[in-house]
Amino acid sequence: MRQDMTESVLPMGRALLPRRSPPAPRAAVLVLHGGQEASERRTRPWQLAALRMDPFVRAVAAALPRQDVLIAQVRYRLRGWNGERADPVRDIHRALDELALREGPLPTVLLGHSMGGRAALRAAGHSQVHGVVALAPWWPRDEPVEQVAGRHLVALHGEDDRVTFPAASAECVRRASGLAARAGMAVVGGGDHPMLRRSRFWHRTAAAVVAHLLDPESTPDPLPRECYGTGDFPVL
């Protein structure tokens, strides 16, 4: 089936790209790559933004104490956010709906980078979503947060990011802290936007946060207590 077909004939399941599919999953992780502010071009699996998330998929799989969590990536139809259309959010909803049809209701953590972090936050109100882990997210200062009520929200942002900004992420986390089940943030010392500097730290920490959200009793939180509050967030 051609990958450039229009939305009207694109099957629901094409948004969900499983990377690990246990026979009876108890939870799920959806990995969301970055994109562009505006683009009508079709996504392709060999884009750098998509390939950058492969190490996170592997790190999450290694960090989960049991092999009963489904891990999948979401395929965006278009590369851009595209204004009020918020195209990747629609794709995440399609993937979550497909997941529910395929496996039934599963607590799901959304792990997103940059534009994927913004899309994850927007999609947090979906009934399947248990938590959001956002990496160097693109969160404009007026980004809505009401949808995270009762969910978990964690952001990791590079100290030296010049594409998106730690201060904007911190402001968003503070606004969400009164609504979310728990909201926190840590600054990655020396970290950049593509997460290439201190890449192992990014992979290990993000995967450990995901594992903790899915199984807090068996997996300790890798972030210090100071990450959860409304003051200055620590540099790790």
ABEGO torsion letter per residue (X at the ends): XBAABBAAABBAAAABBBABBBABBABBBBBBBBBBABBABBBBAABAAAAAAAAAAAAAAAABABAABBBBBBBBABABAGEAAGAAAAAAAAAAAAAAAAAEBBBBBBBBBEAAAAAAAAAAABAABABBBBBGBBBBAABBAAAABGBBBBBBBBAABAABBAAAAAAAAAAAAAABABBBBBBBBGBBAAGABGAAAAAAAAAAAAAAAABAAABBBABBAAABEABBBBBX
